[in-house]
């Protein structure tokens, strides 16, 4: 391993001497982003090679874009605006053939996934983040619970705002260091403002992470954090996502009743915490299959050991940071997001037995998984860099964790074929292209089924049918 690292270091130094710094930095960033994209693609190649629409893509976003046009941009779904998805659907129904909808939606899902990597590389190039931040790409690519979130546009509202969130944390860190402003070009500021506004109205995550960040920054500076405007305006507007989804939505249970329901079932809370907060840090589903068969006291002990390891890693990383308060703030927001998802599910009247199913609501625990795995990995690298700490108790503990996690890792991304029950009670694979061909042979619009169940379909209007049939002919 040492020899390999030395060869990599020698190759990097030779490249730096031959190429201008900006060109070298761009090539390194492009190579790393490409490598991450390849690794992510290889988790389930069929999804990119044979793109399909996914659940809400058709029945919500496409159908409302077809029926309401630009008015669909003002609609809410599950309390959220989903602006990115709605812009995508509106563009598709007005400019593309229905044959191209799956590929276009997949393209936007890929863009959403890669944007945070581009943002981190830009911040590394600006000197805001250190190169060690790249270690976090590993859990970003290989986070275990990906069945619900892997390359589908409905759940792009997780990935798309993340780049702006990272930029926001980087800008606050840079301002606290006394160094000059990171982004000064007017065009770049305009692009960041546009990015922030779309991210703010795509989902609630921008608000959950950046509103506490601006409060933290304002209290530290003892003034309102109004500048830069391209940052503060999207953050303030992002509060509307919380307002519509939580403060303007009626649920069967009140917050107090939901808390009472949860606290009356401590064993279920332990299972929920184990499957969603701890098991992903140890590789995913396989640890949960083991933990759930343990007596509650033993399971609790295992959870506490894992938490102690996280705290140990957090201590190692925080000691090397200029502003560890920002890391603590990110962890606080992540835990608020995770526990609020459980509370809201309870308020909605969800059967609590369902909240301990693997990957149930996985999009809400993605943040916890990636953040804590990043802390653990960065701490491991820091300890291994220093010969004195390699054989220390923390070094041995994190090395044991890493081996255990790699051995237990489970990639839960599955194929997405859609099955249907025919009138003669036969099960067959639902073919999107075949349905479009059948639509051109009929006079009236027909439901285009894109996912399992009776509700996941959409109907084209004559404008889309004409474009479809003209292209097919």
Secondary structure, 3 states (H helix, E strand, C coil): CHHHHHHHHHHHHHHHHHCCHHHHHHHHHHHHHHHHHHHHHCCCHHHHHCCCCCCHHHHHHHHHHHHHHHHHHHCCECCECCHHHHHHHHHHHHHCCHHHHHHHHHHHHHHHHHHHHHHHHHHHHCCCCCHHHHHHHHHHHHCCCCCCCCCCCCCHHHHHHHHHHHHHHHHHHHHHHCCCCCCCCHHHHHHHHHHHHHHHCCCCHHHHHHHHHHHHHHHHHCCCCCCCHHHHHHHHHHHHHHHHHHHCCCCCCCHHHHHHHHHCCHHHHHHHHHHHHHHHHHCCHHHHHHHCCCCHHHHHHHHHHHHHHHHHHHHHHHHCCCCHHHHHHHHHHHHHHHHHHHHHHHHCCCCHHHHHCCCCCHHHCHHHHHHHHHHHHHHHHHHHHCHHHHCCHHHHHHHHHHHHHHHHCCCCCCCCCCEEECCCCCEEECCHHHHHHHHHCCCCCCCEECCCCCCCEECCCHHHHHHHHHHHC
